[in-house]
Amino acid sequence: MTERVVRLPDVGEGIAEAELVEWQVQVGDLVREDAVLGAVMTDKATVEIPSPAEGRVVWLAGKVGDMLAIGSDFVRLDVDGKGETSTTTAAPAVQTTSAPARKAGHAARATPAIAPAHVAPSPQPLATPARREGERPLAAPAVRLRAREAGIDLRQLHGSGPAGRITHDDLDSYIARGSDDAPALRSRPKTAVTDTKVVGLRRKIAERMSIANARIPHITYVEEVDVTALEDLRAKLNEQKRTDRPKLTLLPFLMQAIVRAVAAQPELNAHFDDEAGIVHQHAAVHMGIATQTGAGLMVPVVRHTEARDLFDCAAEVIRVTEAARNGTATRDELIGSTITITSLGALGGLATTPIINHPEVAIVGVNRIAIRPHWDGAGFVPRKMMNLSSSFDHRVIDGFNAALFVQRIKTQLETPAMIFIDV
């Protein structure tokens, strides 16, 4: 047997280090070639690191949450000496082209096997498995996150994936049959306290929110918008059911309204470098779309919204948000927005207090559409109404200009024909 070093590969993003967010193996485990060893995070992209050879794990680089330098030792393996380099330093690093497969959430993927010699894949989750004390089940970070949020101990699950890896389907099956176990669980008082280290995407979200909250004095402006005409137009357009066009939601209309509003008020489409005391006003409108994913909040970017029409905006929103949700978004698709839209519309709520996506100076929040009575001067009539909750960096955006910006958007949305007219 010889020792082989697996080094942290260059993931092609020009970075010097990455955060360790997941181990898929422990010291003493047997792994096969291409089995996932662990995962690191660069910016908001999680990258899994596979094993370049079959062997037994004898050393791991650190703890979850540690920052590891690109090219540093990641895992050391005892491998079969036949034909292998016998020195640690001579062992090659994992090749970038063959290594990282981005985290896939629910999306199906061909995950290579991790194969302890005594474990065979189970075709489907059955009874509670017997696991040794301290054993950590194999599962992707997204599966662990879902289980943690649902209060499920993964040690109670069988894994149907390679080497017993627990998949999203296993978790879904466990939850679906959980009704059998639930009464017993509910009957016992719960006293456990779970401590979870904040790492990976959650840590980055926490950092960015803290920076935005600490450095930006927010002013939030809430306005009610009558979207009855817009909803009628949207329904008409969707009735066409053309296969070459995506189905329209309210979002692309709002994007177009914002593009026209920032054309009149370009100071809203900007970054504020508060250390240098400079506002960088952008001609291009790169629209950030706040998106809830299985791993947490992400903001994929629709670039050059100012050059896209309604349907192109709709198609690009679908593409980048799906990429964020299934973990295939590139770094360029997750950075560089100049103004952001956020929405909790589907969950209801009359108003929100959006936190600005630093270093931007404005964020537009969407609340749920509801039919409300509206006074038309003679009586109350039912109208489809929606609130916009928008926040602005009060250091560089005055309240008057913030209100004017929202009113411009309101006018576009209440008279949707204006969205298609250059004025």
DOFI-754129 format. One record per residue (C-alpha): residue in three letters; chain; x, y, z. Coordinates in steps of 0.1 Angstrom, whole numbers, always signed. Layout:
# DOFI-754129
+--------+--------+-------+-------+-------+
! residu ! chaine !    xx !    yy !    zz !
+--------+--------+-------+-------+-------+
!    ALA !      A !     X !     Y !     Z !
...
+--------+--------+-------+-------+-------+
# end
This chain:
# DOFI-754129
+--------+--------+-------+-------+-------+
! residu ! chaine !    xx !    yy !    zz !
+--------+--------+-------+-------+-------+
!    MET !      A !    +0 !    +0 !    +0 !
!    THR !      A !   +11 !   +35 !    -7 !
!    GLU !      A !    -2 !   +69 !    +4 !
!    ARG !      A !   -18 !   +91 !   -22 !
!    VAL !      A !   -27 !  +127 !   -17 !
!    VAL !      A !   -58 !  +142 !   -31 !
!    ARG !      A !   -53 !  +180 !   -34 !
!    LEU !      A !   -80 !  +206 !   -35 !
!    PRO !      A !   -84 !  +214 !   -72 !
!    ASP !      A !   -86 !  +247 !   -89 !
!    VAL !      A !  -122 !  +250 !   -97 !
!    GLY !      A !  -116 !  +275 !  -124 !
!    GLU !      A !  -129 !  +306 !  -107 !
!    GLY !      A !   -96 !  +324 !  -100 !
!    ILE !      A !   -99 !  +320 !   -63 !
!    ALA !      A !   -72 !  +312 !   -38 !
!    GLU !      A !   -92 !  +293 !   -12 !
!    ALA !      A !  -125 !  +276 !    -6 !
!    GLU !      A !  -146 !  +268 !   +25 !
!    LEU !      A !  -150 !  +232 !   +35 !
!    VAL !      A !  -188 !  +226 !   +38 !
!    GLU !      A !  -192 !  +188 !   +38 !
!    TRP !      A !  -173 !  +156 !   +44 !
!    GLN !      A !  -188 !  +125 !   +27 !
!    VAL !      A !  -162 !  +102 !   +42 !
!    GLN !      A !  -144 !   +95 !   +75 !
!    VAL !      A !  -110 !   +83 !   +83 !
!    GLY !      A !  -110 !   +45 !   +78 !
!    ASP !      A !  -136 !   +45 !   +51 !
!    LEU !      A !  -130 !   +26 !   +19 !
!    VAL !      A !  -137 !   +46 !   -13 !
!    ARG !      A !  -138 !   +38 !   -49 !
!    GLU !      A !  -125 !   +59 !   -77 !
!    ASP !      A !  -149 !   +89 !   -84 !
!    ALA !      A !  -167 !   +85 !   -51 !
!    VAL !      A !  -174 !  +119 !   -36 !
!    LEU !      A !  -150 !  +127 !    -7 !
!    GLY !      A !  -164 !  +161 !    +3 !
!    ALA !      A !  -176 !  +194 !    -8 !
!    VAL !      A !  -162 !  +230 !    -8 !
!    MET !      A !  -179 !  +263 !   -15 !
!    THR !      A !  -166 !  +291 !   -36 !
!    ASP !      A !  -187 !  +322 !   -36 !
!    LYS !      A !  -222 !  +307 !   -37 !
!    ALA !      A !  -214 !  +276 !   -57 !
!    THR !      A !  -209 !  +242 !   -39 !
!    VAL !      A !  -184 !  +219 !   -56 !
!    GLU !      A !  -180 !  +182 !   -48 !
!    ILE !      A !  -145 !  +167 !   -48 !
!    PRO !      A !  -143 !  +131 !   -61 !
!    SER !      A !  -117 !  +105 !   -53 !
!    PRO !      A !   -91 !   +99 !   -81 !
!    ALA !      A !   -85 !   +64 !   -70 !
!    GLU !      A !   -98 !   +35 !   -49 !
!    GLY !      A !   -83 !   +33 !   -14 !
!    ARG !      A !   -88 !   +38 !   +24 !
!    VAL !      A !   -91 !   +73 !   +39 !
!    VAL !      A !   -63 !   +79 !   +63 !
!    TRP !      A !   -63 !  +117 !   +67 !
!    LEU !      A !   -88 !  +146 !   +62 !
!    ALA !      A !   -78 !  +182 !   +58 !
!    GLY !      A !   -99 !  +198 !   +85 !
!    LYS !      A !  -133 !  +206 !   +99 !
!    VAL !      A !  -164 !  +218 !   +82 !
!    GLY !      A !  -162 !  +256 !   +81 !
!    ASP !      A !  -124 !  +256 !   +76 !
!    MET !      A !  -109 !  +276 !   +47 !
!    LEU !      A !   -86 !  +255 !   +25 !
!    ALA !      A !   -61 !  +268 !    +0 !
!    ILE !      A !   -65 !  +257 !   -36 !
!    GLY !      A !   -38 !  +231 !   -42 !
!    SER !      A !   -35 !  +221 !    -5 !
!    ASP !      A !   -39 !  +185 !    +7 !
!    PHE !      A !   -75 !  +176 !    +9 !
!    VAL !      A !   -76 !  +139 !   +16 !
!    ARG !      A !   -49 !  +112 !   +19 !
!    LEU !      A !   -56 !   +76 !    +8 !
!    ASP !      A !   -39 !   +43 !   +13 !
!    VAL !      A !   -40 !   +28 !   -22 !
!    ASP !      A !   -29 !    -3 !   -39 !
!    GLY !      A !    +8 !    +2 !   -46 !
!    LYS !      A !    +8 !   -16 !   -79 !
!    GLY !      A !   +17 !   +10 !  -106 !
!    GLU !      A !   +12 !   +39 !   -82 !
!    THR !      A !   +36 !   +66 !   -72 !
!    SER !      A !   +50 !   +57 !   -38 !
!    THR !      A !   +56 !   +92 !   -24 !
!    THR !      A !   +30 !  +116 !   -11 !
!    THR !      A !   +43 !  +147 !   -28 !
!    ALA !      A !   +44 !  +130 !   -62 !
!    ALA !      A !    +7 !  +122 !   -61 !
!    PRO !      A !   -12 !  +144 !   -86 !
!    ALA !      A !   -40 !  +168 !   -77 !
!    VAL !      A !   -75 !  +161 !   -88 !
!    GLN !      A !   -80 !  +175 !  -123 !
!    THR !      A !  -104 !  +204 !  -126 !
!    THR !      A !  -120 !  +189 !  -157 !
!    SER !      A !  -128 !  +157 !  -141 !
!    ALA !      A !  -134 !  +167 !  -105 !
!    PRO !      A !  -162 !  +191 !   -95 !
!    ALA !      A !  -197 !  +182 !  -101 !
!    ARG !      A !  -220 !  +209 !   -87 !
!    LYS !      A !  -245 !  +202 !   -61 !
!    ALA !      A !  -276 !  +191 !   -77 !
!    GLY !      A !  -304 !  +193 !   -51 !
!    HIS !      A !  -334 !  +173 !   -63 !
!    ALA !      A !  -320 !  +169 !   -98 !
!    ALA !      A !  -310 !  +134 !  -108 !
!    ARG !      A !  -273 !  +128 !  -114 !
!    ALA !      A !  -249 !  +100 !  -119 !
!    THR !      A !  -231 !  +100 !   -86 !
!    PRO !      A !  -202 !   +77 !   -84 !
!    ALA !      A !  -201 !   +50 !   -58 !
!    ILE !      A !  -186 !   +52 !   -24 !
!    ALA !      A !  -181 !   +16 !   -16 !
!    PRO !      A !  -173 !    +3 !   +18 !
!    ALA !      A !  -166 !   -34 !   +12 !
!    HIS !      A !  -195 !   -46 !   +33 !
!    VAL !      A !  -222 !   -23 !   +20 !
!    ALA !      A !  -244 !   -30 !    -9 !
!    PRO !      A !  -269 !    -5 !   -24 !
!    SER !      A !  -304 !    -9 !   -11 !
!    PRO !      A !  -331 !    -7 !   -38 !
!    GLN !      A !  -355 !   +13 !   -16 !
!    PRO !      A !  -358 !   +27 !   +19 !
!    LEU !      A !  -372 !    +1 !   +43 !
!    ALA !      A !  -369 !    -3 !   +80 !
!    THR !      A !  -347 !   +18 !  +102 !
!    PRO !      A !  -312 !    +8 !   +96 !
!    ALA !      A !  -288 !    -3 !  +122 !
!    ARG !      A !  -259 !   +21 !  +123 !
!    ARG !      A !  -229 !   +19 !  +145 !
!    GLU !      A !  -224 !   +46 !  +172 !
!    GLY !      A !  -211 !   +78 !  +157 !
!    GLU !      A !  -216 !   +66 !  +121 !
!    ARG !      A !  -225 !   +95 !   +98 !
!    PRO !      A !  -247 !   +85 !   +69 !
!    LEU !      A !  -237 !   +94 !   +34 !
!    ALA !      A !  -258 !  +122 !   +19 !
!    ALA !      A !  -254 !  +153 !    -2 !
!    PRO !      A !  -254 !  +187 !   +16 !
!    ALA !      A !  -288 !  +196 !    +1 !
!    VAL !      A !  -303 !  +163 !   +16 !
!    ARG !      A !  -287 !  +171 !   +50 !
!    LEU !      A !  -301 !  +206 !   +49 !
!    ARG !      A !  -336 !  +194 !   +41 !
!    ALA !      A !  -334 !  +167 !   +68 !
!    ARG !      A !  -322 !  +192 !   +94 !
!    GLU !      A !  -349 !  +216 !   +86 !
!    ALA !      A !  -375 !  +188 !   +89 !
!    GLY !      A !  -361 !  +176 !  +122 !
!    ILE !      A !  -352 !  +142 !  +107 !
!    ASP !      A !  -322 !  +122 !  +119 !
!    LEU !      A !  -306 !  +108 !   +88 !
!    ARG !      A !  -293 !   +79 !  +108 !
!    GLN !      A !  -329 !   +66 !  +108 !
!    LEU !      A !  -329 !   +63 !   +70 !
!    HIS !      A !  -318 !   +36 !   +46 !
!    GLY !      A !  -300 !   +50 !   +16 !
!    SER !      A !  -308 !   +37 !   -19 !
!    GLY !      A !  -279 !   +54 !   -36 !
!    PRO !      A !  -244 !   +41 !   -42 !
!    ALA !      A !  -228 !   +27 !   -11 !
!    GLY !      A !  -260 !   +34 !    +8 !
!    ARG !      A !  -260 !   +71 !    +1 !
!    ILE !      A !  -293 !   +88 !   +12 !
!    THR !      A !  -310 !  +106 !   -17 !
!    HIS !      A !  -338 !  +131 !   -19 !
!    ASP !      A !  -361 !  +103 !   -29 !
!    ASP !      A !  -352 !   +84 !    +2 !
!    LEU !      A !  -359 !  +114 !   +23 !
!    ASP !      A !  -393 !  +120 !    +5 !
!    SER !      A !  -402 !   +83 !   +11 !
!    TYR !      A !  -393 !   +86 !   +48 !
!    ILE !      A !  -414 !  +117 !   +52 !
!    ALA !      A !  -443 !  +101 !   +33 !
!    ARG !      A !  -444 !   +71 !   +55 !
!    GLY !      A !  -436 !   +92 !   +86 !
!    SER !      A !  -473 !   +91 !   +96 !
!    ASP !      A !  -467 !   +56 !  +110 !
!    ASP !      A !  -439 !   +69 !  +133 !
!    ALA !      A !  -453 !  +103 !  +140 !
!    PRO !      A !  -478 !   +95 !  +168 !
!    ALA !      A !  -451 !   +79 !  +189 !
!    LEU !      A !  -427 !  +108 !  +182 !
!    ARG !      A !  -454 !  +134 !  +190 !
!    SER !      A !  -463 !  +117 !  +223 !
!    ARG !      A !  -428 !  +123 !  +237 !
!    PRO !      A !  -418 !  +158 !  +250 !
!    LYS !      A !  -388 !  +171 !  +230 !
!    THR !      A !  -359 !  +184 !  +251 !
!    ALA !      A !  -330 !  +181 !  +226 !
!    VAL !      A !  -310 !  +211 !  +215 !
!    THR !      A !  -293 !  +209 !  +182 !
!    ASP !      A !  -263 !  +231 !  +176 !
!    THR !      A !  -255 !  +237 !  +140 !
!    LYS !      A !  -224 !  +256 !  +129 !
!    VAL !      A !  -233 !  +282 !  +103 !
!    VAL !      A !  -211 !  +274 !   +73 !
!    GLY !      A !  -212 !  +275 !   +35 !
!    LEU !      A !  -240 !  +294 !   +18 !
!    ARG !      A !  -258 !  +301 !   +51 !
!    ARG !      A !  -226 !  +317 !   +64 !
!    LYS !      A !  -223 !  +338 !   +33 !
!    ILE !      A !  -259 !  +349 !   +35 !
!    ALA !      A !  -254 !  +359 !   +72 !
!    GLU !      A !  -223 !  +379 !   +63 !
!    ARG !      A !  -239 !  +397 !   +34 !
!    MET !      A !  -271 !  +405 !   +54 !
!    SER !      A !  -250 !  +418 !   +83 !
!    ILE !      A !  -229 !  +440 !   +60 !
!    ALA !      A !  -260 !  +454 !   +44 !
!    ASN !      A !  -278 !  +460 !   +77 !
!    ALA !      A !  -247 !  +475 !   +94 !
!    ARG !      A !  -236 !  +497 !   +65 !
!    ILE !      A !  -267 !  +507 !   +47 !
!    PRO !      A !  -293 !  +530 !   +63 !
!    HIS !      A !  -324 !  +517 !   +47 !
!    ILE !      A !  -356 !  +536 !   +39 !
!    THR !      A !  -385 !  +513 !   +29 !
!    TYR !      A !  -414 !  +526 !    +9 !
!    VAL !      A !  -446 !  +506 !    +5 !
!    GLU !      A !  -472 !  +514 !   -23 !
!    GLU !      A !  -503 !  +497 !   -34 !
!    VAL !      A !  -506 !  +489 !   -71 !
!    ASP !      A !  -537 !  +480 !   -91 !
!    VAL !      A !  -526 !  +452 !  -114 !
!    THR !      A !  -561 !  +443 !  -128 !
!    ALA !      A !  -553 !  +454 !  -163 !
!    LEU !      A !  -519 !  +438 !  -162 !
!    GLU !      A !  -533 !  +405 !  -150 !
!    ASP !      A !  -559 !  +407 !  -178 !
!    LEU !      A !  -531 !  +413 !  -204 !
!    ARG !      A !  -510 !  +385 !  -189 !
!    ALA !      A !  -538 !  +361 !  -191 !
!    LYS !      A !  -545 !  +370 !  -228 !
!    LEU !      A !  -508 !  +365 !  -237 !
!    ASN !      A !  -507 !  +332 !  -219 !
!    GLU !      A !  -538 !  +320 !  -238 !
!    GLN !      A !  -518 !  +319 !  -270 !
!    LYS !      A !  -498 !  +289 !  -256 !
!    ARG !      A !  -470 !  +293 !  -281 !
!    THR !      A !  -443 !  +266 !  -278 !
!    ASP !      A !  -416 !  +291 !  -286 !
!    ARG !      A !  -425 !  +314 !  -257 !
!    PRO !      A !  -424 !  +308 !  -220 !
!    LYS !      A !  -455 !  +313 !  -199 !
!    LEU !      A !  -455 !  +348 !  -184 !
!    THR !      A !  -456 !  +356 !  -147 !
!    LEU !      A !  -458 !  +391 !  -133 !
!    LEU !      A !  -420 !  +392 !  -129 !
!    PRO !      A !  -410 !  +400 !  -165 !
!    PHE !      A !  -435 !  +428 !  -166 !
!    LEU !      A !  -420 !  +442 !  -134 !
!    MET !      A !  -385 !  +439 !  -148 !
!    GLN !      A !  -396 !  +459 !  -179 !
!    ALA !      A !  -412 !  +485 !  -157 !
!    ILE !      A !  -380 !  +488 !  -136 !
!    VAL !      A !  -359 !  +492 !  -168 !
!    ARG !      A !  -380 !  +521 !  -178 !
!    ALA !      A !  -380 !  +536 !  -143 !
!    VAL !      A !  -342 !  +535 !  -141 !
!    ALA !      A !  -339 !  +551 !  -176 !
!    ALA !      A !  -356 !  +581 !  -160 !
!    GLN !      A !  -337 !  +578 !  -127 !
!    PRO !      A !  -304 !  +561 !  -134 !
!    GLU !      A !  -291 !  +568 !   -99 !
!    LEU !      A !  -312 !  +539 !   -88 !
!    ASN !      A !  -293 !  +514 !  -109 !
!    ALA !      A !  -260 !  +518 !   -91 !
!    HIS !      A !  -234 !  +505 !   -66 !
!    PHE !      A !  -222 !  +527 !   -37 !
!    ASP !      A !  -186 !  +522 !   -28 !
!    ASP !      A !  -188 !  +538 !    +6 !
!    GLU !      A !  -152 !  +533 !   +14 !
!    ALA !      A !  -141 !  +553 !   -16 !
!    GLY !      A !  -172 !  +576 !   -15 !
!    ILE !      A !  -181 !  +569 !   -51 !
!    VAL !      A !  -214 !  +559 !   -66 !
!    HIS !      A !  -209 !  +537 !   -97 !
!    GLN !      A !  -239 !  +543 !  -119 !
!    HIS !      A !  -244 !  +515 !  -145 !
!    ALA !      A !  -258 !  +518 !  -180 !
!    ALA !      A !  -265 !  +481 !  -181 !
!    VAL !      A !  -294 !  +468 !  -160 !
!    HIS !      A !  -283 !  +435 !  -145 !
!    MET !      A !  -314 !  +424 !  -126 !
!    GLY !      A !  -308 !  +403 !   -95 !
!    ILE !      A !  -337 !  +378 !   -88 !
!    ALA !      A !  -338 !  +368 !   -51 !
!    THR !      A !  -344 !  +330 !   -53 !
!    GLN !      A !  -351 !  +306 !   -25 !
!    THR !      A !  -332 !  +273 !   -31 !
!    GLY !      A !  -328 !  +242 !   -11 !
!    ALA !      A !  -295 !  +255 !    +2 !
!    GLY !      A !  -307 !  +290 !   +10 !
!    LEU !      A !  -313 !  +324 !    -5 !
!    MET !      A !  -294 !  +330 !   -38 !
!    VAL !      A !  -295 !  +359 !   -62 !
!    PRO !      A !  -290 !  +348 !   -98 !
!    VAL !      A !  -287 !  +376 !  -123 !
!    VAL !      A !  -305 !  +384 !  -156 !
!    ARG !      A !  -279 !  +403 !  -175 !
!    HIS !      A !  -287 !  +432 !  -198 !
!    THR !      A !  -324 !  +433 !  -190 !
!    GLU !      A !  -324 !  +466 !  -208 !
!    ALA !      A !  -318 !  +448 !  -241 !
!    ARG !      A !  -344 !  +420 !  -236 !
!    ASP !      A !  -381 !  +420 !  -244 !
!    LEU !      A !  -408 !  +406 !  -222 !
!    PHE !      A !  -405 !  +370 !  -233 !
!    ASP !      A !  -367 !  +370 !  -233 !
!    CYS !      A !  -368 !  +383 !  -197 !
!    ALA !      A !  -392 !  +355 !  -188 !
!    ALA !      A !  -371 !  +328 !  -204 !
!    GLU !      A !  -339 !  +341 !  -188 !
!    VAL !      A !  -355 !  +343 !  -154 !
!    ILE !      A !  -365 !  +306 !  -157 !
!    ARG !      A !  -331 !  +296 !  -168 !
!    VAL !      A !  -310 !  +314 !  -141 !
!    THR !      A !  -333 !  +306 !  -112 !
!    GLU !      A !  -335 !  +269 !  -122 !
!    ALA !      A !  -297 !  +269 !  -124 !
!    ALA !      A !  -295 !  +284 !   -89 !
!    ARG !      A !  -319 !  +259 !   -75 !
!    ASN !      A !  -303 !  +228 !   -90 !
!    GLY !      A !  -267 !  +240 !   -82 !
!    THR !      A !  -255 !  +244 !  -118 !
!    ALA !      A !  -253 !  +282 !  -118 !
!    THR !      A !  -219 !  +296 !  -127 !
!    ARG !      A !  -201 !  +322 !  -106 !
!    ASP !      A !  -209 !  +349 !  -133 !
!    GLU !      A !  -246 !  +340 !  -131 !
!    LEU !      A !  -245 !  +347 !   -93 !
!    ILE !      A !  -227 !  +381 !   -91 !
!    GLY !      A !  -228 !  +415 !  -107 !
!    SER !      A !  -264 !  +425 !  -103 !
!    THR !      A !  -271 !  +463 !  -103 !
!    ILE !      A !  -306 !  +462 !   -88 !
!    THR !      A !  -326 !  +434 !   -73 !
!    ILE !      A !  -362 !  +421 !   -72 !
!    THR !      A !  -373 !  +400 !   -42 !
!    SER !      A !  -407 !  +384 !   -37 !
!    LEU !      A !  -426 !  +366 !   -10 !
!    GLY !      A !  -458 !  +369 !   -30 !
!    ALA !      A !  -467 !  +333 !   -30 !
!    LEU !      A !  -466 !  +332 !    +8 !
!    GLY !      A !  -488 !  +362 !   +14 !
!    GLY !      A !  -480 !  +391 !   +36 !
!    LEU !      A !  -491 !  +427 !   +32 !
!    ALA !      A !  -456 !  +443 !   +33 !
!    THR !      A !  -420 !  +434 !   +38 !
!    THR !      A !  -388 !  +452 !   +46 !
!    PRO !      A !  -363 !  +440 !   +19 !
!    ILE !      A !  -326 !  +442 !   +27 !
!    ILE !      A !  -306 !  +458 !    +0 !
!    ASN !      A !  -282 !  +435 !   -19 !
!    HIS !      A !  -250 !  +453 !   -10 !
!    PRO !      A !  -234 !  +473 !   -27 !
!    GLU !      A !  -266 !  +481 !   -47 !
!    VAL !      A !  -287 !  +511 !   -37 !
!    ALA !      A !  -322 !  +498 !   -43 !
!    ILE !      A !  -343 !  +466 !   -41 !
!    VAL !      A !  -379 !  +461 !   -52 !
!    GLY !      A !  -401 !  +437 !   -32 !
!    VAL !      A !  -433 !  +421 !   -44 !
!    ASN !      A !  -462 !  +412 !   -22 !
!    ARG !      A !  -491 !  +389 !   -30 !
!    ILE !      A !  -518 !  +399 !   -54 !
!    ALA !      A !  -553 !  +399 !   -38 !
!    ILE !      A !  -587 !  +411 !   -48 !
!    ARG !      A !  -595 !  +441 !   -27 !
!    PRO !      A !  -623 !  +467 !   -27 !
!    HIS !      A !  -612 !  +499 !   -45 !
!    TRP !      A !  -631 !  +532 !   -44 !
!    ASP !      A !  -635 !  +545 !   -80 !
!    GLY !      A !  -652 !  +577 !   -70 !
!    ALA !      A !  -687 !  +564 !   -71 !
!    GLY !      A !  -685 !  +531 !   -52 !
!    PHE !      A !  -663 !  +502 !   -42 !
!    VAL !      A !  -653 !  +478 !   -70 !
!    PRO !      A !  -632 !  +446 !   -68 !
!    ARG !      A !  -597 !  +451 !   -82 !
!    LYS !      A !  -566 !  +429 !   -82 !
!    MET !      A !  -542 !  +447 !   -59 !
!    MET !      A !  -506 !  +442 !   -50 !
!    ASN !      A !  -482 !  +459 !   -27 !
!    LEU !      A !  -446 !  +468 !   -37 !
!    SER !      A !  -423 !  +470 !    -7 !
!    SER !      A !  -390 !  +486 !   -18 !
!    SER !      A !  -359 !  +497 !    +1 !
!    PHE !      A !  -333 !  +522 !    -7 !
!    ASP !      A !  -299 !  +533 !    +5 !
!    HIS !      A !  -308 !  +565 !   +22 !
!    ARG !      A !  -272 !  +578 !   +21 !
!    VAL !      A !  -274 !  +583 !   -17 !
!    ILE !      A !  -312 !  +581 !   -24 !
!    ASP !      A !  -335 !  +607 !    -9 !
!    GLY !      A !  -370 !  +597 !    +2 !
!    PHE !      A !  -385 !  +619 !   -25 !
!    ASN !      A !  -365 !  +601 !   -53 !
!    ALA !      A !  -373 !  +567 !   -38 !
!    ALA !      A !  -410 !  +575 !   -38 !
!    LEU !      A !  -408 !  +589 !   -73 !
!    PHE !      A !  -391 !  +557 !   -85 !
!    VAL !      A !  -418 !  +535 !   -71 !
!    GLN !      A !  -445 !  +557 !   -85 !
!    ARG !      A !  -429 !  +554 !  -120 !
!    ILE !      A !  -431 !  +516 !  -116 !
!    LYS !      A !  -467 !  +518 !  -104 !
!    THR !      A !  -477 !  +538 !  -134 !
!    GLN !      A !  -461 !  +512 !  -158 !
!    LEU !      A !  -478 !  +483 !  -140 !
!    GLU !      A !  -512 !  +500 !  -138 !
!    THR !      A !  -511 !  +510 !  -175 !
!    PRO !      A !  -493 !  +481 !  -190 !
!    ALA !      A !  -495 !  +494 !  -225 !
!    MET !      A !  -468 !  +519 !  -214 !
!    ILE !      A !  -444 !  +490 !  -210 !
!    PHE !      A !  -444 !  +485 !  -247 !
!    ILE !      A !  -441 !  +521 !  -257 !
!    ASP !      A !  -408 !  +541 !  -258 !
!    VAL !      A !  -415 !  +575 !  -242 !
+--------+--------+-------+-------+-------+
# end
